[in-house]
């Protein structure tokens, strides 16, 4: 488990965890679980997990890592799951720091045609800069969404004692094509979980919403109980429709506070502490901090540094130049409905 938590895949931005990183995790977990006094050799004043910048690596001293980990696991039988989940989150933050460092600046070959919609309204110089900034910010945001998606369901699944399952290994088969499996966010016993931060009202032209509604049907036909967990309680028609689909098929639905309570109940006290400290509280803090009006922001991209200023806050990260990435634009599915004569 320790080696799996430390290791990474083949992604060029990923970084494995060093002994020093793992010692920081042990110190953090011992403090979170209220057992730091059982580790008198560890520094009591080490920074909290979120006090460390995403591109920083804290140094807590030179100790026997495996001896400390064994002691931690002996004191709390669920500390191994805590270590695995927190280590996965730590690796994801290190990886995203590298994404910010390496994400290439787009080229005008990629974004130039998009300027047709604003050409003439701005100077060519200003519009060119805006197009490049806009595309780079979009790329960074898209990578953040991807990396959070890769992280979010697996750590919640692990926290509640389940396992994420890929479509190729899933026991939940598609009713419309039994040769194909359904990816399951978390499989725990015969419970098949669909875990979402939120359900949006955006409609999909590619059948993805029909796929969502088929999930509880596929679960029941495969002998599993479908469970929907949605953390954002904001009501909308899509959320209601999804809720009814699960209930109609004998499934369970947990939304908002009920969702968090269900996860806490399934996780037990130790992993409930992890979910509260490293998932729920950060999300809640960000939701409470939403400004009534967006503040002014300035962005700077020097040859070797990216800097963003929002009010009195400044964030910067070292940059390493990368080759421009490929950018493919597909024709909309409903283009024939928008263009006369097509």
Phi and psi restraints in degrees (value plus and minus 20) as a CYANA .aco file:
   2 UNK   PHI     -83.8   -43.8
   2 UNK   PSI     -66.3   -26.3
   3 UNK   PHI     -85.8   -45.8
   3 UNK   PSI     -57.5   -17.5
   4 UNK   PHI     -86.0   -46.0
   4 UNK   PSI     -59.3   -19.3
   5 UNK   PHI     -85.4   -45.4
   5 UNK   PSI     -56.7   -16.7
   6 UNK   PHI     -95.1   -55.1
   6 UNK   PSI     -49.3    -9.3
   7 UNK   PHI    -102.4   -62.4
   7 UNK   PSI     145.8   185.8
   8 UNK   PHI    -153.8  -113.8
   8 UNK   PSI     149.5   189.5
   9 UNK   PHI    -102.8   -62.8
   9 UNK   PSI    -175.9  -135.9
  10 UNK   PHI    -110.1   -70.1
  10 UNK   PSI     -23.1    16.9
  11 UNK   PHI     -79.4   -39.4
  11 UNK   PSI     114.5   154.5
  12 UNK   PHI     -86.1   -46.1
  12 UNK   PSI     -44.9    -4.9
  13 UNK   PHI    -104.7   -64.7
  13 UNK   PSI     -33.2     6.8
  14 UNK   PHI     -94.2   -54.2
  14 UNK   PSI     131.0   171.0
  15 UNK   PHI    -153.3  -113.3
  15 UNK   PSI     115.1   155.1
  16 UNK   PHI     -96.8   -56.8
  16 UNK   PSI     143.1   183.1
  17 UNK   PHI    -110.3   -70.3
  17 UNK   PSI     110.4   150.4
  18 UNK   PHI    -101.9   -61.9
  18 UNK   PSI     152.5   192.5
  19 UNK   PHI     -77.7   -37.7
  19 UNK   PSI     -59.6   -19.6
  20 UNK   PHI     -86.6   -46.6
  20 UNK   PSI     -59.0   -19.0
  21 UNK   PHI     -80.8   -40.8
  21 UNK   PSI     -64.0   -24.0
  22 UNK   PHI     -86.8   -46.8
  22 UNK   PSI     -56.1   -16.1
  23 UNK   PHI     -83.2   -43.2
  23 UNK   PSI     -59.1   -19.1
  24 UNK   PHI     -82.4   -42.4
  24 UNK   PSI     -60.6   -20.6
  25 UNK   PHI     -84.8   -44.8
  25 UNK   PSI     -62.5   -22.5
  26 UNK   PHI     -81.3   -41.3
  26 UNK   PSI     -64.0   -24.0
  27 UNK   PHI     -81.5   -41.5
  27 UNK   PSI     -64.7   -24.7
  28 UNK   PHI     -83.2   -43.2
  28 UNK   PSI     -64.9   -24.9
  29 UNK   PHI     -86.4   -46.4
  29 UNK   PSI     -62.4   -22.4
  30 UNK   PHI     -79.7   -39.7
  30 UNK   PSI     -59.7   -19.7
  31 UNK   PHI     -87.9   -47.9
  31 UNK   PSI     -64.8   -24.8
  32 UNK   PHI     -80.4   -40.4
  32 UNK   PSI     -55.7   -15.7
  33 UNK   PHI    -111.0   -71.0
  33 UNK   PSI     -17.7    22.3
  34 UNK   PHI      51.8    91.8
  34 UNK   PSI       7.3    47.3
  35 UNK   PHI    -143.5  -103.5
  35 UNK   PSI       3.0    43.0
  36 UNK   PHI     -84.5   -44.5
  36 UNK   PSI     -45.2    -5.2
  37 UNK   PHI     -87.8   -47.8
  37 UNK   PSI     -33.4     6.6
  38 UNK   PHI    -104.4   -64.4
  38 UNK   PSI     -19.0    21.0
  39 UNK   PHI    -149.1  -109.1
  39 UNK   PSI      47.0    87.0
  40 UNK   PHI     -82.2   -42.2
  40 UNK   PSI     -41.0    -1.0
  41 UNK   PHI     -96.7   -56.7
  41 UNK   PSI     -39.0     1.0
  42 UNK   PHI    -104.4   -64.4
  42 UNK   PSI     126.7   166.7
  43 UNK   PHI     -91.0   -51.0
  43 UNK   PSI     108.5   148.5
  44 UNK   PHI     -95.8   -55.8
  44 UNK   PSI     -36.8     3.2
  45 UNK   PHI    -124.1   -84.1
  45 UNK   PSI       0.0    40.0
  46 UNK   PHI     -85.8   -45.8
  46 UNK   PSI     130.1   170.1
  47 UNK   PHI     -85.7   -45.7
  47 UNK   PSI     132.4   172.4
  48 UNK   PHI     -88.8   -48.8
  48 UNK   PSI     142.7   182.7
  49 UNK   PHI     -75.7   -35.7
  49 UNK   PSI     -66.8   -26.8
  50 UNK   PHI    -106.0   -66.0
  50 UNK   PSI     -20.9    19.1
  51 UNK   PHI    -103.7   -63.7
  51 UNK   PSI     -32.3     7.7
  52 UNK   PHI    -110.3   -70.3
  52 UNK   PSI     106.5   146.5
  53 UNK   PHI     -80.5   -40.5
  53 UNK   PSI     133.7   173.7
  54 UNK   PHI     -88.0   -48.0
  54 UNK   PSI     -34.0     6.0
  55 UNK   PHI    -131.7   -91.7
  55 UNK   PSI       0.4    40.4
  56 UNK   PHI    -130.5   -90.5
  56 UNK   PSI     133.0   173.0
  57 UNK   PHI    -148.2  -108.2
  57 UNK   PSI      81.6   121.6
  58 UNK   PHI     -87.3   -47.3
  58 UNK   PSI     128.9   168.9
  59 UNK   PHI    -134.4   -94.4
  59 UNK   PSI      93.0   133.0
  60 UNK   PHI    -125.4   -85.4
  60 UNK   PSI     -17.4    22.6
  61 UNK   PHI      98.7   138.7
  61 UNK   PSI     156.3   196.3
  62 UNK   PHI    -128.4   -88.4
  62 UNK   PSI      86.9   126.9
  63 UNK   PHI    -155.2  -115.2
  63 UNK   PSI     149.6   189.6
  64 UNK   PHI     -98.4   -58.4
  64 UNK   PSI      81.5   121.5
  65 UNK   PHI     -78.2   -38.2
  65 UNK   PSI     -71.1   -31.1
  66 UNK   PHI     -89.7   -49.7
  66 UNK   PSI     -49.4    -9.4
  67 UNK   PHI     -86.7   -46.7
  67 UNK   PSI     -60.2   -20.2
  68 UNK   PHI     -89.2   -49.2
  68 UNK   PSI     -60.0   -20.0
  69 UNK   PHI     -85.3   -45.3
  69 UNK   PSI     -61.6   -21.6
  70 UNK   PHI     -79.8   -39.8
  70 UNK   PSI     -62.8   -22.8
  71 UNK   PHI     -84.0   -44.0
  71 UNK   PSI     -61.8   -21.8
  72 UNK   PHI     -80.6   -40.6
  72 UNK   PSI     -65.3   -25.3
  73 UNK   PHI     -89.9   -49.9
  73 UNK   PSI     -50.0   -10.0
  74 UNK   PHI     -91.1   -51.1
  74 UNK   PSI     -54.6   -14.6
  75 UNK   PHI     -96.1   -56.1
  75 UNK   PSI     -47.6    -7.6
  76 UNK   PHI    -164.1  -124.1
  76 UNK   PSI      97.7   137.7
  77 UNK   PHI     -89.7   -49.7
  77 UNK   PSI     -37.2     2.8
  78 UNK   PHI    -120.5   -80.5
  78 UNK   PSI     -14.6    25.4
  79 UNK   PHI     -85.7   -45.7
  79 UNK   PSI     -45.0    -5.0
  80 UNK   PHI     -85.9   -45.9
  80 UNK   PSI     -61.2   -21.2
  81 UNK   PHI     -85.3   -45.3
  81 UNK   PSI     -58.6   -18.6
  82 UNK   PHI     -81.1   -41.1
  82 UNK   PSI     -65.6   -25.6
  83 UNK   PHI     -81.6   -41.6
  83 UNK   PSI     -64.6   -24.6
  84 UNK   PHI     -83.6   -43.6
  84 UNK   PSI     -64.1   -24.1
  85 UNK   PHI     -89.5   -49.5
  85 UNK   PSI     -64.5   -24.5
  86 UNK   PHI     -88.2   -48.2
  86 UNK   PSI     -57.1   -17.1
  87 UNK   PHI     -84.3   -44.3
  87 UNK   PSI     -58.0   -18.0
  88 UNK   PHI     -84.7   -44.7
  88 UNK   PSI     -61.5   -21.5
  89 UNK   PHI     -84.1   -44.1
  89 UNK   PSI     -61.2   -21.2
  90 UNK   PHI     -82.4   -42.4
  90 UNK   PSI     -65.1   -25.1
  91 UNK   PHI     -81.8   -41.8
  91 UNK   PSI     -59.2   -19.2
  92 UNK   PHI     -84.5   -44.5
  92 UNK   PSI     -56.3   -16.3
  93 UNK   PHI     -89.6   -49.6
  93 UNK   PSI     -60.3   -20.3
  94 UNK   PHI     -82.7   -42.7
  94 UNK   PSI     -61.2   -21.2
  95 UNK   PHI     -84.1   -44.1
  95 UNK   PSI     -62.1   -22.1
  96 UNK   PHI     -88.2   -48.2
  96 UNK   PSI     -52.5   -12.5
  97 UNK   PHI     -79.3   -39.3
  97 UNK   PSI     -60.0   -20.0
  98 UNK   PHI     -90.9   -50.9
  98 UNK   PSI     -52.4   -12.4
  99 UNK   PHI     -82.0   -42.0
  99 UNK   PSI     -63.7   -23.7
 100 UNK   PHI     -82.5   -42.5
 100 UNK   PSI     -55.0   -15.0
 101 UNK   PHI     -94.0   -54.0
 101 UNK   PSI     -52.9   -12.9
 102 UNK   PHI    -127.5   -87.5
 102 UNK   PSI     -36.5     3.5
 103 UNK   PHI     -76.1   -36.1
 103 UNK   PSI     100.5   140.5
 104 UNK   PHI     -90.5   -50.5
 104 UNK   PSI     129.4   169.4
 105 UNK   PHI     -91.4   -51.4
 105 UNK   PSI     115.2   155.2
 106 UNK   PHI     -87.1   -47.1
 106 UNK   PSI     147.7   187.7
 107 UNK   PHI    -127.8   -87.8
 107 UNK   PSI     141.1   181.1
 108 UNK   PHI     -88.3   -48.3
 108 UNK   PSI     -43.8    -3.8
 109 UNK   PHI     -80.8   -40.8
 109 UNK   PSI     -53.6   -13.6
 110 UNK   PHI     -96.4   -56.4
 110 UNK   PSI     -66.1   -26.1
 111 UNK   PHI    -127.9   -87.9
 111 UNK   PSI     -30.8     9.2
 112 UNK   PHI     -72.6   -32.6
 112 UNK   PSI     -67.7   -27.7
 113 UNK   PHI     -79.1   -39.1
 113 UNK   PSI     -43.6    -3.6
 114 UNK   PHI     -89.4   -49.4
 114 UNK   PSI     -39.7     0.3
 115 UNK   PHI     -91.2   -51.2
 115 UNK   PSI     -31.8     8.2
 116 UNK   PHI     -78.1   -38.1
 116 UNK   PSI     -51.1   -11.1
 117 UNK   PHI     -93.2   -53.2
 117 UNK   PSI     -37.4     2.6
 118 UNK   PHI    -146.5  -106.5
 118 UNK   PSI     -18.6    21.4
 119 UNK   PHI     -79.8   -39.8
 119 UNK   PSI     114.2   154.2
 120 UNK   PHI      75.9   115.9
 120 UNK   PSI     -47.1    -7.1
 121 UNK   PHI     -98.2   -58.2
 121 UNK   PSI     -47.9    -7.9
 122 UNK   PHI    -142.9  -102.9
 122 UNK   PSI     146.7   186.7
 123 UNK   PHI     -87.6   -47.6
 123 UNK   PSI     134.4   174.4
 124 UNK   PHI     -80.4   -40.4
 124 UNK   PSI     -57.7   -17.7
 125 UNK   PHI     -84.7   -44.7
 125 UNK   PSI     -65.5   -25.5
 126 UNK   PHI     -88.0   -48.0
 126 UNK   PSI     -61.9   -21.9
 127 UNK   PHI     -85.6   -45.6
 127 UNK   PSI     -59.9   -19.9
 128 UNK   PHI     -80.5   -40.5
 128 UNK   PSI     -66.3   -26.3
 129 UNK   PHI     -82.6   -42.6
 129 UNK   PSI     -61.0   -21.0
 130 UNK   PHI     -84.2   -44.2
 130 UNK   PSI     -61.9   -21.9
 131 UNK   PHI     -81.9   -41.9
 131 UNK   PSI     -62.5   -22.5
 132 UNK   PHI     -88.5   -48.5
 132 UNK   PSI     -64.1   -24.1
 133 UNK   PHI     -81.9   -41.9
 133 UNK   PSI     -66.4   -26.4
 134 UNK   PHI     -80.1   -40.1
 134 UNK   PSI     -63.2   -23.2
 135 UNK   PHI     -88.4   -48.4
 135 UNK   PSI     -60.1   -20.1
 136 UNK   PHI     -84.7   -44.7
 136 UNK   PSI     -63.3   -23.3
 137 UNK   PHI     -83.3   -43.3
 137 UNK   PSI     -59.7   -19.7
 138 UNK   PHI     -82.1   -42.1
 138 UNK   PSI     -64.3   -24.3
 139 UNK   PHI     -81.2   -41.2
 139 UNK   PSI     -63.3   -23.3
 140 UNK   PHI     -83.8   -43.8
 140 UNK   PSI     -62.2   -22.2
 141 UNK   PHI     -85.7   -45.7
 141 UNK   PSI     -60.4   -20.4
 142 UNK   PHI     -83.4   -43.4
 142 UNK   PSI     -61.4   -21.4
 143 UNK   PHI     -84.6   -44.6
 143 UNK   PSI     -58.2   -18.2
 144 UNK   PHI     -81.8   -41.8
 144 UNK   PSI     -62.6   -22.6
 145 UNK   PHI     -83.2   -43.2
 145 UNK   PSI     -61.7   -21.7
 146 UNK   PHI     -83.6   -43.6
 146 UNK   PSI     -69.7   -29.7
 147 UNK   PHI     -85.9   -45.9
 147 UNK   PSI     -56.8   -16.8
 148 UNK   PHI     -86.0   -46.0
 148 UNK   PSI     -59.4   -19.4
 149 UNK   PHI     -83.0   -43.0
 149 UNK   PSI     -61.3   -21.3
 150 UNK   PHI     -84.1   -44.1
 150 UNK   PSI     -48.3    -8.3
 151 UNK   PHI    -111.3   -71.3
 151 UNK   PSI     -61.3   -21.3
 152 UNK   PHI     -82.9   -42.9
 152 UNK   PSI     -79.3   -39.3
 153 UNK   PHI     -83.5   -43.5
 153 UNK   PSI     -62.7   -22.7
 154 UNK   PHI     -81.0   -41.0
 154 UNK   PSI     -59.8   -19.8
 155 UNK   PHI     -93.6   -53.6
 155 UNK   PSI     -51.5   -11.5
 156 UNK   PHI     -89.4   -49.4
 156 UNK   PSI     -61.7   -21.7
 157 UNK   PHI     -79.0   -39.0
 157 UNK   PSI     -65.9   -25.9
 158 UNK   PHI     -85.5   -45.5
 158 UNK   PSI     -58.3   -18.3
 159 UNK   PHI     -83.5   -43.5
 159 UNK   PSI     -53.2   -13.2
 160 UNK   PHI    -117.4   -77.4
 160 UNK   PSI      -9.1    30.9
 161 UNK   PHI      64.2   104.2
 161 UNK   PSI      -1.4    38.6
 162 UNK   PHI    -130.0   -90.0
 162 UNK   PSI    -189.3  -149.3
 163 UNK   PHI    -160.7  -120.7
 163 UNK   PSI     111.9   151.9
 164 UNK   PHI     -92.2   -52.2
 164 UNK   PSI     123.2   163.2
 165 UNK   PHI    -148.8  -108.8
 165 UNK   PSI     108.5   148.5
 166 UNK   PHI     -95.2   -55.2
 166 UNK   PSI     143.1   183.1
 167 UNK   PHI     -82.7   -42.7
 167 UNK   PSI     -54.1   -14.1
 168 UNK   PHI     -89.8   -49.8
 168 UNK   PSI     -43.8    -3.8
 169 UNK   PHI    -132.3   -92.3
 169 UNK   PSI     -12.2    27.8
 170 UNK   PHI     -99.1   -59.1
 170 UNK   PSI     116.9   156.9
 171 UNK   PHI     -99.0   -59.0
 171 UNK   PSI     -29.8    10.2
 172 UNK   PHI    -107.1   -67.1
 172 UNK   PSI      91.4   131.4
 173 UNK   PHI    -118.3   -78.3
 173 UNK   PSI     133.4   173.4
 174 UNK   PHI     -95.1   -55.1
 174 UNK   PSI     109.4   149.4
 175 UNK   PHI     -83.1   -43.1
 175 UNK   PSI     -56.5   -16.5
 176 UNK   PHI    -100.7   -60.7
 176 UNK   PSI     -34.7     5.3
 177 UNK   PHI    -177.7  -137.7
 177 UNK   PSI      70.5   110.5
 178 UNK   PHI     -84.5   -44.5
 178 UNK   PSI     -32.7     7.3
 179 UNK   PHI     -95.0   -55.0
 179 UNK   PSI     -36.1     3.9
 180 UNK   PHI    -128.0   -88.0
 180 UNK   PSI     121.4   161.4
 181 UNK   PHI    -116.6   -76.6
 181 UNK   PSI     147.0   187.0
 182 UNK   PHI    -127.8   -87.8
 182 UNK   PSI     110.9   150.9
 183 UNK   PHI     -84.6   -44.6
 183 UNK   PSI     115.7   155.7
 184 UNK   PHI    -143.5  -103.5
 184 UNK   PSI     106.8   146.8
 185 UNK   PHI     -80.6   -40.6
 185 UNK   PSI     -59.7   -19.7
 186 UNK   PHI    -173.8  -133.8
 186 UNK   PSI     106.5   146.5
 187 UNK   PHI    -134.0   -94.0
 187 UNK   PSI      99.2   139.2
 188 UNK   PHI    -152.6  -112.6
 188 UNK   PSI      85.8   125.8
 189 UNK   PHI      43.4    83.4
 189 UNK   PSI    -147.5  -107.5
 190 UNK   PHI    -118.9   -78.9
 190 UNK   PSI      -6.8    33.2
 191 UNK   PHI    -113.6   -73.6
 191 UNK   PSI     104.7   144.7
 192 UNK   PHI    -130.5   -90.5
 192 UNK   PSI      94.7   134.7
 193 UNK   PHI    -116.3   -76.3
 193 UNK   PSI     118.7   158.7
 194 UNK   PHI    -132.6   -92.6
 194 UNK   PSI      92.0   132.0
 195 UNK   PHI    -129.7   -89.7
 195 UNK   PSI     107.8   147.8
 196 UNK   PHI    -155.6  -115.6
 196 UNK   PSI     122.4   162.4
 197 UNK   PHI     -88.4   -48.4
 197 UNK   PSI     -63.1   -23.1
 198 UNK   PHI    -175.8  -135.8
 198 UNK   PSI     143.0   183.0
 199 UNK   PHI    -134.2   -94.2
 199 UNK   PSI     100.8   140.8
 200 UNK   PHI    -111.2   -71.2
 200 UNK   PSI     144.1   184.1
 201 UNK   PHI    -109.0   -69.0
 201 UNK   PSI     -21.6    18.4
 202 UNK   PHI     -85.1   -45.1
 202 UNK   PSI     109.7   149.7
 203 UNK   PHI    -108.1   -68.1
 203 UNK   PSI     125.2   165.2
 204 UNK   PHI    -124.3   -84.3
 204 UNK   PSI     115.1   155.1
 205 UNK   PHI    -109.5   -69.5
 205 UNK   PSI     -15.5    24.5
 206 UNK   PHI    -134.8   -94.8
 206 UNK   PSI      -1.6    38.4
 207 UNK   PHI      59.5    99.5
 207 UNK   PSI     -12.3    27.7
 208 UNK   PHI     -88.5   -48.5
 208 UNK   PSI     -52.0   -12.0
 209 UNK   PHI     -89.0   -49.0
 209 UNK   PSI     -57.4   -17.4
 210 UNK   PHI     -81.6   -41.6
 210 UNK   PSI     -56.0   -16.0
 211 UNK   PHI     -81.8   -41.8
 211 UNK   PSI     -61.5   -21.5
 212 UNK   PHI     -81.3   -41.3
 212 UNK   PSI     -64.3   -24.3
 213 UNK   PHI     -91.4   -51.4
 213 UNK   PSI     -44.0    -4.0
 214 UNK   PHI     -97.8   -57.8
 214 UNK   PSI     -37.9     2.1
 215 UNK   PHI     -76.6   -36.6
 215 UNK   PSI     -71.2   -31.2
 216 UNK   PHI     -83.9   -43.9
 216 UNK   PSI     -52.5   -12.5
 217 UNK   PHI     -84.9   -44.9
 217 UNK   PSI     -66.2   -26.2
 218 UNK   PHI     -83.0   -43.0
 218 UNK   PSI     -58.3   -18.3
 219 UNK   PHI     -82.0   -42.0
 219 UNK   PSI     -70.1   -30.1
 220 UNK   PHI     -81.6   -41.6
 220 UNK   PSI     -63.9   -23.9
 221 UNK   PHI     -88.4   -48.4
 221 UNK   PSI     -36.3     3.7
 222 UNK   PHI    -121.5   -81.5
 222 UNK   PSI     -12.0    28.0
 223 UNK   PHI      62.3   102.3
 223 UNK   PSI       3.9    43.9
 224 UNK   PHI    -141.6  -101.6
 224 UNK   PSI     132.4   172.4
 225 UNK   PHI    -109.9   -69.9
 225 UNK   PSI      98.6   138.6
 226 UNK   PHI     -97.4   -57.4
 226 UNK   PSI     113.6   153.6
 227 UNK   PHI    -149.2  -109.2
 227 UNK   PSI     103.8   143.8
 228 UNK   PHI    -125.2   -85.2
 228 UNK   PSI     106.5   146.5
 229 UNK   PHI    -142.0  -102.0
 229 UNK   PSI      95.4   135.4
 230 UNK   PHI    -143.6  -103.6
 230 UNK   PSI      97.4   137.4
 231 UNK   PHI     -98.5   -58.5
 231 UNK   PSI     -51.3   -11.3
 232 UNK   PHI    -110.8   -70.8
 232 UNK   PSI      97.7   137.7
 233 UNK   PHI    -104.0   -64.0
 233 UNK   PSI     -17.6    22.4
 234 UNK   PHI     -74.6   -34.6
 234 UNK   PSI      99.4   139.4
 235 UNK   PHI     -92.9   -52.9
 235 UNK   PSI     123.2   163.2
 236 UNK   PHI    -181.2  -141.2
 236 UNK   PSI     141.7   181.7
 237 UNK   PHI     -78.3   -38.3
 237 UNK   PSI     -56.7   -16.7
 238 UNK   PHI     -84.8   -44.8
 238 UNK   PSI     -61.6   -21.6
 239 UNK   PHI     -82.7   -42.7
 239 UNK   PSI     -62.6   -22.6
 240 UNK   PHI     -83.8   -43.8
 240 UNK   PSI     -61.7   -21.7
 241 UNK   PHI     -84.3   -44.3
 241 UNK   PSI     -62.2   -22.2
 242 UNK   PHI     -86.0   -46.0
 242 UNK   PSI     -61.3   -21.3
 243 UNK   PHI     -79.1   -39.1
 243 UNK   PSI     -65.4   -25.4
 244 UNK   PHI     -85.1   -45.1
 244 UNK   PSI     -55.5   -15.5
 245 UNK   PHI     -83.7   -43.7
 245 UNK   PSI     -61.0   -21.0
 246 UNK   PHI     -89.5   -49.5
 246 UNK   PSI     -65.0   -25.0
 247 UNK   PHI     -84.6   -44.6
 247 UNK   PSI     -61.8   -21.8
 248 UNK   PHI     -79.8   -39.8
 248 UNK   PSI     -50.4   -10.4
 249 UNK   PHI    -118.4   -78.4
 249 UNK   PSI      -0.3    39.7
 250 UNK   PHI      57.3    97.3
 250 UNK   PSI      -3.5    36.5
 251 UNK   PHI    -107.6   -67.6
 251 UNK   PSI    -197.1  -157.1
 252 UNK   PHI    -136.6   -96.6
 252 UNK   PSI     126.8   166.8
 253 UNK   PHI    -151.9  -111.9
 253 UNK   PSI     109.2   149.2
 254 UNK   PHI    -149.0  -109.0
 254 UNK   PSI     103.3   143.3
 255 UNK   PHI    -148.4  -108.4
 255 UNK   PSI     119.9   159.9
 256 UNK   PHI      42.8    82.8
 256 UNK   PSI    -149.4  -109.4
 257 UNK   PHI     -80.3   -40.3
 257 UNK   PSI     -55.3   -15.3
 258 UNK   PHI     -83.2   -43.2
 258 UNK   PSI     -55.8   -15.8
 259 UNK   PHI     -85.8   -45.8
 259 UNK   PSI     -66.2   -26.2
 260 UNK   PHI     -83.4   -43.4
 260 UNK   PSI     -60.1   -20.1
 261 UNK   PHI     -84.7   -44.7
 261 UNK   PSI     -59.2   -19.2
 262 UNK   PHI     -83.9   -43.9
 262 UNK   PSI     -63.7   -23.7
 263 UNK   PHI     -82.9   -42.9
 263 UNK   PSI     -61.3   -21.3
 264 UNK   PHI     -81.5   -41.5
 264 UNK   PSI     -63.5   -23.5
 265 UNK   PHI     -83.6   -43.6
 265 UNK   PSI     -60.6   -20.6
 266 UNK   PHI     -93.8   -53.8
 266 UNK   PSI     -51.1   -11.1
 267 UNK   PHI     -97.9   -57.9
 267 UNK   PSI     -53.0   -13.0
 268 UNK   PHI      66.1   106.1
 268 UNK   PSI     148.5   188.5
 269 UNK   PHI     -81.6   -41.6
 269 UNK   PSI     -59.6   -19.6
 270 UNK   PHI     -87.5   -47.5
 270 UNK   PSI     -71.6   -31.6
 271 UNK   PHI     -96.1   -56.1
 271 UNK   PSI     -40.8    -0.8
 272 UNK   PHI     -84.5   -44.5
 272 UNK   PSI     -55.5   -15.5
 273 UNK   PHI     -82.1   -42.1
 273 UNK   PSI     -62.4   -22.4
 274 UNK   PHI     -81.1   -41.1
 274 UNK   PSI     -69.4   -29.4
 275 UNK   PHI     -80.1   -40.1
 275 UNK   PSI     -61.4   -21.4
 276 UNK   PHI     -86.4   -46.4
 276 UNK   PSI     -64.8   -24.8
 277 UNK   PHI     -97.7   -57.7
 277 UNK   PSI     -53.8   -13.8
 278 UNK   PHI    -138.1   -98.1
 278 UNK   PSI     -22.5    17.5
 279 UNK   PHI    -146.7  -106.7
 279 UNK   PSI     -81.2   -41.2
 280 UNK   PHI     -88.2   -48.2
 280 UNK   PSI     -68.4   -28.4
 281 UNK   PHI     -83.6   -43.6
 281 UNK   PSI     -64.7   -24.7
 282 UNK   PHI     -79.9   -39.9
 282 UNK   PSI     -62.1   -22.1
 283 UNK   PHI     -83.6   -43.6
 283 UNK   PSI     -64.1   -24.1
 284 UNK   PHI     -83.3   -43.3
 284 UNK   PSI     -61.4   -21.4
 285 UNK   PHI     -80.5   -40.5
 285 UNK   PSI     -62.7   -22.7
 286 UNK   PHI     -86.7   -46.7
 286 UNK   PSI     -59.3   -19.3
 287 UNK   PHI     -84.9   -44.9
 287 UNK   PSI     -58.5   -18.5
 288 UNK   PHI     -91.0   -51.0
 288 UNK   PSI     -43.2    -3.2
 289 UNK   PHI    -110.7   -70.7
 289 UNK   PSI     -15.8    24.2
 290 UNK   PHI     -81.4   -41.4
 290 UNK   PSI     101.4   141.4
 291 UNK   PHI     -95.9   -55.9
 291 UNK   PSI     131.9   171.9
 292 UNK   PHI     -87.7   -47.7
 292 UNK   PSI     -54.9   -14.9
 293 UNK   PHI    -151.1  -111.1
 293 UNK   PSI     119.5   159.5
 294 UNK   PHI     -87.1   -47.1
 294 UNK   PSI     109.3   149.3
 295 UNK   PHI     -94.7   -54.7
 295 UNK   PSI     145.0   185.0
 296 UNK   PHI     -85.1   -45.1
 296 UNK   PSI     127.2   167.2
 297 UNK   PHI    -158.4  -118.4
 297 UNK   PSI     121.6   161.6
 298 UNK   PHI    -146.7  -106.7
 298 UNK   PSI     121.4   161.4
 299 UNK   PHI    -140.5  -100.5
 299 UNK   PSI     119.2   159.2
 300 UNK   PHI    -153.3  -113.3
 300 UNK   PSI     115.0   155.0
 301 UNK   PHI    -149.4  -109.4
 301 UNK   PSI      70.2   110.2
 302 UNK   PHI    -100.8   -60.8
 302 UNK   PSI     158.3   198.3
 303 UNK   PHI     -79.8   -39.8
 303 UNK   PSI     -54.2   -14.2
 304 UNK   PHI    -149.7  -109.7
 304 UNK   PSI      -1.2    38.8
 305 UNK   PHI    -175.8  -135.8
 305 UNK   PSI     117.0   157.0
 306 UNK   PHI    -127.9   -87.9
 306 UNK   PSI     113.3   153.3
 307 UNK   PHI    -154.0  -114.0
 307 UNK   PSI     115.6   155.6
 308 UNK   PHI    -146.7  -106.7
 308 UNK   PSI     115.1   155.1
 309 UNK   PHI    -141.5  -101.5
 309 UNK   PSI     105.4   145.4
 310 UNK   PHI    -150.1  -110.1
 310 UNK   PSI      88.8   128.8
 311 UNK   PHI      42.2    82.2
 311 UNK   PSI    -146.3  -106.3
 312 UNK   PHI    -111.3   -71.3
 312 UNK   PSI     -23.7    16.3
 313 UNK   PHI    -110.1   -70.1
 313 UNK   PSI     116.1   156.1
 314 UNK   PHI    -149.1  -109.1
 314 UNK   PSI     110.5   150.5
 315 UNK   PHI    -145.2  -105.2
 315 UNK   PSI     114.8   154.8
 316 UNK   PHI    -162.5  -122.5
 316 UNK   PSI     135.2   175.2
 317 UNK   PHI    -169.0  -129.0
 317 UNK   PSI     121.9   161.9
 318 UNK   PHI     -84.8   -44.8
 318 UNK   PSI     124.4   164.4
 319 UNK   PHI    -135.8   -95.8
 319 UNK   PSI     127.3   167.3
 320 UNK   PHI    -146.6  -106.6
 320 UNK   PSI     104.1   144.1
 321 UNK   PHI     -83.5   -43.5
 321 UNK   PSI     118.1   158.1
 322 UNK   PHI    -148.3  -108.3
 322 UNK   PSI     140.0   180.0
 323 UNK   PHI     -89.1   -49.1
 323 UNK   PSI     127.0   167.0
 324 UNK   PHI     -78.7   -38.7
 324 UNK   PSI     124.4   164.4
 325 UNK   PHI    -108.2   -68.2
 325 UNK   PSI     138.0   178.0
 326 UNK   PHI     -92.5   -52.5
 326 UNK   PSI     130.7   170.7
 327 UNK   PHI    -159.3  -119.3
 327 UNK   PSI      95.3   135.3
 328 UNK   PHI    -133.6   -93.6
 328 UNK   PSI     114.2   154.2
 329 UNK   PHI    -134.7   -94.7
 329 UNK   PSI     105.5   145.5
 330 UNK   PHI    -118.1   -78.1
 330 UNK   PSI     131.2   171.2
 331 UNK   PHI     -90.2   -50.2
 331 UNK   PSI     114.9   154.9
 332 UNK   PHI     -79.2   -39.2
 332 UNK   PSI     127.6   167.6
 333 UNK   PHI     -83.3   -43.3
 333 UNK   PSI     -51.1   -11.1
 334 UNK   PHI    -123.3   -83.3
 334 UNK   PSI       6.7    46.7
 335 UNK   PHI     -80.1   -40.1
 335 UNK   PSI     -51.9   -11.9
 336 UNK   PHI     -88.6   -48.6
 336 UNK   PSI     -40.4    -0.4
 337 UNK   PHI    -103.8   -63.8
 337 UNK   PSI     -36.5     3.5
 338 UNK   PHI    -118.2   -78.2
 338 UNK   PSI     -45.1    -5.1
 339 UNK   PHI    -128.3   -88.3
 339 UNK   PSI     100.5   140.5
 340 UNK   PHI     -85.7   -45.7
 340 UNK   PSI     117.0   157.0
 341 UNK   PHI      64.7   104.7
 341 UNK   PSI     -21.6    18.4
